[in-house]
Amino acid sequence: MTHPVDCIVVGAGLAGLACAGELVRAGRRVVVLEAADRAGGRIATDTIDGFRIDRGFQVYNDAYPEGRRVLDLAALHLGTFESGAIIADGVRLRRVNDPWRRPLAALGSILDGSVGIADGVRTARLRSDAIQMVRSGVDPDATTAGERTTRDELESRGFSERFIRGFFVPFFGGVFLERLLDTSAAVFLFDFAMFSLGRACLPAGGMDAIPRQLAARLPAASVRLGIAVRSCAPGHVTLADGTVLSARDVVVAVDGASAAALLPEALRGGLAERVWKSTRLIAFAADRSPFTSRTLVVSAEPDGPIDNLTVPSDIATGYAPPGRSLITVSVRGDWKGGDPVTAVRRQAAAWCGKTVEAWHHLATVEVARALPDESPAARLARVFGPQLANGLWICGDHCGTASINAALASGRRCAKAIIGA
C-alpha cells in the first residue's frame, strides 16, 4: 500500500518534535498532528500585558546531553541562574552556594552554620558519584527493580535530617513537585549531576522557544495544529471528525494519560493508572525586582503556599516590558488554604518587604498534569521500549525520567527504532 506520508506523529510536544526531526533527517515523509493551537505540549509560554509567562515553573539545564545533541543552544540566548539557591526558613534568607563555582561564598555557608562540615563533605561525595554515574553512561531513563527513593538515598549517605529538610526538601521538592522525596534516587542522581555540571537557564522570551526551534526545522506545513485525534492503531489514525489517515508508522507522542485514551485497550499497559502531579504558578508584575542577584528562592517553611519564587526577567531577556519585572511563584501542591494570591503576598512580604504590596497580579496558571509520579513503583509500571505493535510506536518523557532531556531522548530513540525496523 502506498501512503501519502511514511509516519504520522500524534502530539507536537518535545518528544514528538524530536522524533519527527530525526525521521525527516533520515529522509522520511512525516506529518505531526497537534490538537492545540501551538506546538510544545507542556512547554508553553503565554503573553499577558506584554509579559511572557511560562505555564508552570520550568527551567532548562544547559548540561542536558540530549539538549546539547539536538538544540542550537546559542540561538536560544539562554540566561542563567546563579548557582546554588536562597533558602527561606522563616527566620532569614540564607544562601547555599556551590563550592565548585563559588568556593569563598560556600565557605561562608559553612562558617555561618547554614551547612555543617560533615554534610558539606557528604555533598562533595554525592556530587562526585552522581557525575561519575552520568559520565559512565548509566541511562537515567532505565528502570531496575530495587530502586530506592531519594530520601532513602540521602539517609543511606548519612546526611543529617537538618540538612535534608533545610536544603534537599525545599530545592528538589520544587523540582519533583513533592516534598516527601519519594522520587526515585535514579532520577535524583541524574538531576543532581546536571545541576553540578550545568546551570539552570531560561531562553530569551520564554520556555516555548525550545519547541518553536524544533518545529521550525521541520518541512513547511508538516506540523498541523488544531487537529484532534480520536484514536490511534497500527498504521492509521482516526481524527475527531471521523477522518482516517494512514501511514506505514504511527507514533503516539502525547502524555501518558492522553496516550491511554488514544490506544487500543490491549496496548495501554499501565498508562491510565499513572498518577500525575499538579502545580500552580502565580505571576506578578512589578516596577523593579526584589532581588539584586539572578537567584532562585526556595521555601523550607512548613507553612505557607510558596514552593519557590523567582524573577524570570532578571534571568533572560524578553520576559517583561522594558523597565518592568516579572515575578513568578510556584505554589506547593499540598498547600490547602484560602485565596492563594493573598497567601503568597503575605509569605513573600517576610522575604521581600513592603514592595510586595505594589506587585500587580497578572495570572494564576493551573497545570493539572505537570509531572508524572516518579516513585520507584511508578517507574516499574512504565511502558518499556518504543514499539507497541507493528506500525505503532510511543514516546514521551513518561517513558523515561520526567524531564526535557528524557522527552528529547525518547523521541530520538523512537525515530531510530522506526528507521531500523
ZATORFI-122185 format. One record per residue (C-alpha): residue number from 0; residue in three letters; y, z, x negated. Coordinates in nm, 3 decimals, always signed. Each point is the difference from the previous one (the first is absolute). Layout:
N
NUM, ala, Y, Z, X;
...
//
This chain:
421
0, met, +0.000, +0.000, +0.000;
1, thr, +0.348, -0.085, -0.125;
2, his, +0.265, +0.269, +0.042;
3, pro, +0.380, -0.044, -0.015;
4, val, +0.011, +0.298, -0.240;
5, asp, -0.256, +0.157, -0.230;
6, cys, +0.090, +0.360, +0.080;
7, ile, +0.180, +0.191, +0.272;
8, val, +0.145, +0.333, -0.114;
9, val, +0.078, +0.238, +0.287;
10, gly, +0.280, +0.234, -0.107;
11, ala, +0.296, -0.059, -0.232;
12, gly, +0.002, +0.341, -0.164;
13, leu, -0.028, +0.034, -0.376;
14, ala, -0.378, -0.050, -0.001;
15, gly, +0.014, -0.310, +0.218;
16, leu, +0.286, -0.154, -0.200;
17, ala, -0.174, +0.075, -0.331;
18, cys, -0.323, -0.152, +0.131;
19, ala, +0.179, -0.310, +0.128;
20, gly, +0.185, -0.043, -0.329;
21, glu, -0.319, +0.013, -0.203;
22, leu, -0.170, -0.252, +0.229;
23, val, +0.297, -0.238, -0.014;
24, arg, +0.000, +0.015, -0.379;
25, ala, -0.366, -0.102, +0.014;
26, gly, +0.090, -0.306, +0.209;
27, arg, -0.108, +0.133, +0.339;
28, arg, +0.185, -0.088, +0.319;
29, val, +0.104, +0.328, +0.159;
30, val, +0.185, +0.118, +0.309;
31, val, +0.111, +0.361, +0.049;
32, leu, +0.039, +0.130, +0.357;
33, glu, +0.229, +0.297, +0.058;
34, ala, +0.068, +0.164, +0.337;
35, ala, +0.333, +0.151, -0.111;
36, asp, +0.326, -0.187, -0.053;
37, arg, -0.011, +0.050, -0.376;
38, ala, -0.251, +0.025, -0.283;
39, gly, -0.081, +0.326, -0.176;
40, gly, -0.219, +0.210, +0.226;
41, arg, +0.080, +0.368, -0.057;
42, ile, +0.249, -0.095, -0.273;
43, ala, +0.315, -0.063, +0.201;
44, thr, +0.375, +0.051, -0.026;
45, asp, +0.249, -0.010, +0.286;
46, thr, +0.377, -0.053, -0.009;
47, ile, +0.210, +0.249, +0.198;
48, asp, +0.380, +0.000, -0.027;
49, gly, -0.026, -0.172, -0.338;
50, phe, -0.251, +0.253, -0.139;
51, arg, -0.351, -0.107, -0.103;
52, ile, -0.254, +0.254, +0.125;
53, asp, -0.364, -0.015, -0.102;
54, arg, -0.257, +0.086, +0.267;
55, gly, -0.115, +0.330, -0.141;
56, phe, +0.034, +0.144, -0.349;
57, gln, -0.137, -0.264, -0.234;
58, val, +0.039, -0.068, -0.370;
59, tyr, -0.144, -0.251, -0.244;
60, asn, -0.148, +0.114, -0.333;
61, asp, +0.068, -0.245, -0.283;
62, ala, -0.322, +0.101, -0.176;
63, tyr, -0.222, -0.139, +0.278;
64, pro, -0.236, -0.239, -0.184;
65, glu, -0.037, -0.230, +0.301;
66, gly, +0.375, -0.016, +0.048;
67, arg, +0.045, -0.104, -0.361;
68, arg, -0.260, -0.270, +0.055;
69, val, +0.137, -0.137, +0.328;
70, leu, +0.371, +0.079, +0.035;
71, asp, +0.309, -0.125, -0.179;
72, leu, +0.138, +0.347, -0.063;
73, ala, +0.319, -0.123, -0.166;
74, ala, +0.089, -0.196, +0.313;
75, leu, -0.029, +0.317, +0.210;
76, his, +0.284, +0.163, -0.199;
77, leu, -0.173, +0.335, +0.011;
78, gly, +0.203, +0.318, -0.015;
79, thr, -0.183, +0.301, -0.139;
80, phe, -0.012, +0.365, +0.094;
81, glu, +0.046, +0.251, -0.278;
82, ser, -0.333, +0.141, -0.115;
83, gly, -0.113, +0.331, +0.144;
84, ala, +0.133, +0.147, +0.321;
85, ile, +0.228, +0.269, +0.137;
86, ile, -0.191, +0.268, +0.188;
87, ala, +0.170, +0.187, +0.284;
88, asp, -0.167, +0.340, +0.037;
89, gly, +0.235, +0.189, +0.231;
90, val, +0.178, +0.176, -0.285;
91, arg, +0.131, -0.284, -0.215;
92, leu, -0.046, -0.360, -0.097;
93, arg, -0.210, -0.009, -0.316;
94, arg, -0.085, -0.308, -0.203;
95, val, -0.349, -0.070, -0.130;
96, asn, +0.035, -0.252, -0.282;
97, asp, -0.241, -0.240, -0.165;
98, pro, -0.040, +0.138, -0.357;
99, trp, -0.088, -0.345, -0.137;
100, arg, +0.327, -0.152, +0.124;
101, arg, +0.232, +0.303, -0.004;
102, pro, -0.151, +0.247, -0.249;
103, leu, +0.303, +0.226, -0.032;
104, ala, +0.049, +0.022, +0.374;
105, ala, -0.372, +0.069, +0.045;
106, leu, +0.028, +0.282, -0.254;
107, gly, +0.278, +0.141, +0.214;
108, ser, -0.235, -0.002, +0.300;
109, ile, -0.240, +0.219, -0.198;
110, leu, +0.272, +0.233, -0.126;
111, asp, +0.146, +0.058, +0.345;
112, gly, -0.343, +0.074, +0.145;
113, ser, -0.031, -0.311, +0.218;
114, val, -0.315, -0.099, -0.189;
115, gly, -0.226, +0.248, -0.176;
116, ile, -0.120, -0.082, -0.351;
117, ala, -0.366, -0.003, +0.107;
118, asp, +0.072, -0.235, +0.291;
119, gly, +0.204, -0.219, -0.234;
120, val, -0.300, -0.034, -0.233;
121, arg, -0.230, -0.075, +0.294;
122, thr, +0.243, -0.266, +0.124;
123, ala, -0.007, -0.166, -0.343;
124, arg, -0.379, -0.008, +0.009;
125, leu, +0.003, -0.133, +0.356;
126, arg, +0.241, -0.274, -0.100;
127, ser, -0.218, -0.102, -0.295;
128, asp, -0.317, -0.006, +0.210;
129, ala, +0.160, -0.198, +0.283;
130, ile, +0.143, -0.262, -0.236;
131, gln, -0.332, -0.031, -0.181;
132, met, -0.174, -0.055, +0.333;
133, val, +0.231, -0.291, +0.083;
134, arg, -0.014, -0.153, -0.348;
135, ser, -0.379, +0.020, -0.010;
136, gly, -0.016, -0.226, +0.303;
137, val, -0.111, +0.252, +0.262;
138, asp, +0.068, -0.162, +0.338;
139, pro, +0.200, +0.237, +0.224;
140, asp, -0.111, -0.200, +0.304;
141, ala, -0.368, +0.073, -0.066;
142, thr, -0.152, +0.292, +0.188;
143, thr, -0.288, +0.217, -0.110;
144, ala, -0.193, +0.277, +0.170;
145, gly, +0.105, +0.341, -0.122;
146, glu, +0.373, -0.071, -0.027;
147, arg, +0.205, +0.316, +0.027;
148, thr, +0.341, +0.066, +0.144;
149, thr, +0.323, +0.014, -0.197;
150, arg, +0.021, +0.376, +0.053;
151, asp, -0.356, +0.044, -0.131;
152, glu, +0.093, -0.210, -0.303;
153, leu, +0.307, +0.209, -0.077;
154, glu, -0.179, +0.330, +0.050;
155, ser, -0.289, -0.112, -0.222;
156, arg, +0.254, -0.072, -0.274;
157, gly, +0.134, +0.353, +0.022;
158, phe, +0.347, -0.068, +0.138;
159, ser, +0.165, +0.311, +0.138;
160, glu, +0.044, +0.025, +0.376;
161, arg, +0.373, +0.047, -0.062;
162, phe, +0.027, -0.337, -0.175;
163, ile, -0.224, -0.177, +0.251;
164, arg, +0.218, +0.122, +0.286;
165, gly, +0.323, -0.038, -0.193;
166, phe, -0.052, -0.355, -0.130;
167, phe, -0.317, -0.184, +0.101;
168, val, +0.017, +0.090, +0.370;
169, pro, +0.363, -0.107, +0.059;
170, phe, -0.008, -0.305, -0.229;
171, phe, -0.339, -0.147, +0.090;
172, gly, +0.027, +0.132, +0.353;
173, gly, +0.272, -0.259, +0.043;
174, val, -0.206, -0.269, -0.172;
175, phe, -0.316, +0.072, +0.202;
176, leu, +0.173, +0.107, +0.324;
177, glu, -0.206, +0.319, +0.010;
178, arg, +0.052, +0.341, -0.157;
179, leu, -0.355, +0.130, -0.023;
180, leu, -0.070, -0.237, -0.291;
181, asp, -0.315, -0.120, +0.176;
182, thr, +0.052, -0.350, -0.144;
183, ser, -0.274, -0.113, -0.237;
184, ala, +0.051, +0.099, -0.363;
185, ala, -0.071, -0.362, -0.098;
186, val, +0.312, -0.107, +0.188;
187, phe, +0.202, +0.287, -0.146;
188, leu, -0.103, -0.075, -0.360;
189, phe, +0.096, -0.366, +0.036;
190, asp, +0.337, +0.090, +0.151;
191, phe, +0.063, +0.264, -0.266;
192, ala, -0.072, -0.258, -0.271;
193, met, +0.239, -0.247, +0.163;
194, phe, +0.281, +0.258, +0.015;
195, ser, -0.073, +0.090, -0.364;
196, leu, +0.001, -0.360, -0.125;
197, gly, +0.266, -0.145, +0.228;
198, arg, +0.292, +0.091, +0.219;
199, ala, +0.052, +0.019, +0.373;
200, cys, +0.227, -0.290, +0.095;
201, leu, +0.175, -0.170, +0.288;
202, pro, +0.072, -0.374, +0.014;
203, ala, +0.357, -0.110, +0.059;
204, gly, +0.067, -0.018, +0.372;
205, gly, -0.315, +0.174, +0.115;
206, met, -0.377, +0.013, -0.033;
207, asp, -0.048, -0.314, +0.209;
208, ala, +0.113, -0.198, -0.305;
209, ile, -0.361, +0.028, -0.118;
210, pro, -0.171, -0.180, +0.292;
211, arg, +0.291, -0.244, +0.023;
212, gln, -0.064, -0.102, -0.360;
213, leu, -0.370, -0.054, +0.068;
214, ala, +0.065, -0.198, +0.320;
215, ala, +0.258, -0.223, -0.170;
216, arg, -0.265, -0.125, -0.244;
217, leu, -0.219, -0.141, +0.276;
218, pro, +0.036, -0.358, +0.128;
219, ala, +0.266, -0.051, +0.265;
220, ala, -0.109, +0.090, +0.355;
221, ser, -0.329, +0.150, -0.122;
222, val, +0.109, +0.344, +0.125;
223, arg, +0.026, -0.015, +0.379;
224, leu, +0.185, +0.293, +0.154;
225, gly, -0.023, +0.126, +0.356;
226, ile, -0.362, -0.115, +0.036;
227, ala, -0.213, +0.273, +0.157;
228, val, -0.377, -0.017, -0.055;
229, arg, -0.251, +0.124, +0.259;
230, ser, -0.319, -0.013, -0.204;
231, cys, -0.151, -0.120, -0.326;
232, ala, -0.351, -0.130, -0.065;
233, pro, -0.173, -0.200, -0.275;
234, gly, +0.182, -0.331, -0.029;
235, his, +0.243, +0.040, +0.289;
236, val, +0.288, +0.201, +0.141;
237, thr, +0.096, +0.040, +0.366;
238, leu, +0.370, +0.043, +0.066;
239, ala, +0.148, +0.221, +0.272;
240, asp, +0.063, -0.307, +0.218;
241, gly, -0.363, -0.107, -0.026;
242, thr, +0.049, -0.273, -0.260;
243, val, -0.288, -0.020, -0.249;
244, leu, +0.070, -0.093, -0.362;
245, ser, -0.279, -0.083, -0.243;
246, ala, -0.034, +0.007, -0.377;
247, arg, -0.277, +0.026, -0.255;
248, asp, +0.106, +0.359, -0.069;
249, val, +0.188, +0.267, +0.194;
250, val, +0.156, +0.301, -0.171;
251, val, +0.090, +0.311, +0.201;
252, ala, +0.290, +0.151, -0.195;
253, val, +0.142, +0.255, +0.243;
254, asp, -0.019, +0.380, -0.004;
255, gly, -0.339, +0.156, +0.065;
256, ala, +0.060, +0.099, +0.361;
257, ser, +0.132, -0.346, +0.087;
258, ala, -0.291, -0.161, -0.183;
259, ala, -0.245, +0.198, +0.212;
260, ala, +0.164, -0.136, +0.316;
261, leu, -0.028, -0.360, -0.124;
262, leu, -0.352, -0.003, -0.142;
263, pro, -0.332, -0.037, +0.183;
264, glu, -0.137, +0.346, +0.081;
265, ala, -0.297, -0.043, -0.232;
266, leu, +0.231, -0.052, -0.299;
267, arg, +0.253, +0.278, +0.057;
268, gly, -0.184, +0.269, -0.194;
269, gly, +0.209, +0.317, -0.016;
270, leu, +0.336, -0.175, +0.024;
271, ala, +0.081, +0.128, +0.346;
272, glu, -0.077, +0.361, -0.097;
273, arg, +0.230, +0.009, -0.302;
274, val, +0.269, +0.263, +0.052;
275, trp, +0.359, -0.102, -0.070;
276, lys, +0.286, +0.218, -0.120;
277, ser, +0.341, -0.048, +0.156;
278, thr, +0.344, +0.059, -0.141;
279, arg, +0.361, +0.005, +0.111;
280, leu, +0.306, -0.103, -0.198;
281, ile, +0.353, +0.103, +0.092;
282, ala, +0.286, -0.200, -0.150;
283, phe, +0.361, +0.111, -0.041;
284, ala, +0.317, -0.173, -0.116;
285, ala, +0.239, +0.191, -0.225;
286, asp, +0.323, -0.066, -0.184;
287, arg, -0.157, +0.115, -0.325;
288, ser, -0.331, +0.107, -0.144;
289, pro, -0.078, +0.374, -0.002;
290, phe, -0.151, -0.036, -0.348;
291, thr, +0.116, -0.104, -0.343;
292, ser, -0.338, -0.129, -0.113;
293, arg, -0.251, -0.258, +0.125;
294, thr, -0.250, +0.254, +0.114;
295, leu, -0.254, +0.094, +0.264;
296, val, +0.026, +0.341, +0.165;
297, val, -0.329, +0.135, +0.135;
298, ser, -0.036, +0.313, +0.207;
299, ala, -0.226, +0.291, -0.091;
300, glu, +0.141, +0.201, +0.289;
301, pro, -0.262, +0.110, +0.256;
302, asp, +0.237, -0.047, +0.292;
303, gly, +0.229, -0.287, +0.089;
304, pro, -0.067, -0.366, +0.070;
305, ile, +0.086, -0.162, -0.334;
306, asp, -0.277, -0.141, -0.214;
307, asn, +0.235, -0.178, -0.239;
308, leu, +0.358, -0.119, -0.017;
309, thr, +0.143, -0.284, -0.202;
310, val, +0.302, -0.228, -0.023;
311, pro, -0.132, -0.360, -0.026;
312, ser, +0.350, -0.136, -0.061;
313, asp, +0.010, +0.207, -0.321;
314, ile, -0.322, -0.168, -0.116;
315, ala, +0.043, -0.370, +0.079;
316, thr, +0.276, -0.234, +0.112;
317, gly, +0.022, -0.137, +0.351;
318, tyr, -0.105, +0.308, +0.196;
319, ala, +0.351, +0.091, +0.115;
320, pro, +0.335, -0.173, +0.047;
321, pro, +0.243, +0.034, -0.292;
322, gly, +0.138, +0.352, -0.032;
323, arg, -0.261, +0.154, +0.233;
324, ser, -0.328, +0.183, -0.059;
325, leu, -0.332, -0.014, +0.184;
326, ile, -0.189, +0.329, +0.021;
327, thr, -0.358, +0.001, +0.125;
328, val, -0.218, +0.296, +0.090;
329, ser, -0.377, -0.014, +0.046;
330, val, -0.112, +0.254, +0.260;
331, arg, -0.320, +0.198, -0.044;
332, gly, -0.282, -0.124, +0.218;
333, asp, -0.103, +0.353, +0.095;
334, trp, +0.352, +0.111, +0.098;
335, lys, +0.038, +0.104, +0.361;
336, gly, +0.346, +0.091, +0.116;
337, gly, +0.299, -0.103, +0.207;
338, asp, +0.249, -0.272, -0.080;
339, pro, -0.106, -0.128, -0.345;
340, val, +0.347, -0.127, -0.092;
341, thr, +0.156, +0.341, +0.057;
342, ala, -0.284, +0.172, -0.186;
343, val, +0.033, -0.238, -0.294;
344, arg, +0.375, +0.059, -0.023;
345, arg, -0.055, +0.376, +0.002;
346, gln, -0.258, -0.009, -0.280;
347, ala, +0.188, -0.256, -0.209;
348, ala, +0.322, +0.201, +0.024;
349, ala, -0.161, +0.274, -0.208;
350, trp, -0.056, -0.259, -0.275;
351, cys, +0.305, -0.224, +0.028;
352, gly, +0.270, +0.219, +0.148;
353, lys, +0.248, -0.071, +0.278;
354, thr, +0.012, -0.373, -0.073;
355, val, -0.308, -0.025, +0.224;
356, glu, +0.225, +0.057, +0.301;
357, ala, +0.162, -0.338, -0.062;
358, trp, -0.326, -0.195, -0.019;
359, his, -0.024, -0.257, +0.280;
360, his, -0.343, -0.042, +0.154;
361, leu, -0.099, -0.368, -0.024;
362, ala, -0.360, -0.010, +0.117;
363, thr, -0.324, +0.189, +0.045;
364, val, -0.298, -0.216, -0.096;
365, glu, -0.343, +0.094, +0.133;
366, val, -0.301, -0.140, -0.188;
367, ala, -0.319, +0.073, +0.193;
368, arg, -0.234, -0.162, -0.253;
369, ala, +0.156, +0.078, -0.335;
370, leu, -0.310, +0.079, -0.209;
371, pro, -0.371, +0.021, +0.074;
372, asp, -0.187, +0.323, -0.066;
373, glu, -0.101, -0.004, -0.366;
374, ser, -0.226, +0.306, -0.005;
375, pro, -0.334, -0.044, -0.182;
376, ala, -0.191, -0.020, +0.330;
377, ala, +0.237, -0.263, +0.142;
378, arg, -0.026, -0.213, -0.314;
379, leu, -0.379, -0.007, +0.028;
380, ala, +0.034, -0.144, +0.351;
381, arg, +0.212, -0.298, -0.115;
382, val, -0.096, -0.366, +0.009;
383, phe, -0.149, -0.091, -0.338;
384, gly, +0.017, -0.356, -0.126;
385, pro, +0.228, -0.267, +0.148;
386, gln, -0.267, -0.204, +0.181;
387, leu, -0.097, +0.107, +0.351;
388, ala, -0.201, -0.311, +0.088;
389, asn, -0.028, -0.363, -0.103;
390, gly, +0.354, -0.131, +0.049;
391, leu, +0.154, +0.339, +0.090;
392, trp, +0.179, +0.222, -0.251;
393, ile, +0.215, +0.311, -0.008;
394, cys, +0.266, +0.144, -0.232;
395, gly, +0.270, +0.264, +0.010;
396, asp, +0.097, +0.327, -0.162;
397, his, -0.243, +0.177, +0.236;
398, cys, -0.275, -0.166, -0.205;
399, gly, +0.121, +0.184, -0.311;
400, thr, +0.256, +0.268, -0.074;
401, ala, +0.289, +0.004, +0.244;
402, ser, +0.259, -0.150, -0.232;
403, ile, +0.194, -0.315, -0.077;
404, asn, -0.221, -0.052, -0.302;
405, ala, -0.316, +0.021, +0.214;
406, ala, +0.135, -0.240, +0.262;
407, leu, +0.084, -0.263, -0.261;
408, ala, -0.332, +0.050, -0.180;
409, ser, -0.200, -0.017, +0.322;
410, gly, +0.163, -0.330, +0.094;
411, arg, -0.068, -0.153, -0.341;
412, arg, -0.362, +0.117, -0.007;
413, cys, -0.060, -0.139, +0.346;
414, ala, +0.140, -0.340, -0.102;
415, lys, -0.211, -0.003, -0.318;
416, ala, -0.310, +0.072, +0.207;
417, ile, +0.083, -0.284, +0.240;
418, ile, +0.058, -0.242, -0.287;
419, gly, -0.329, +0.098, -0.160;
420, ala, -0.204, -0.015, +0.321;
//
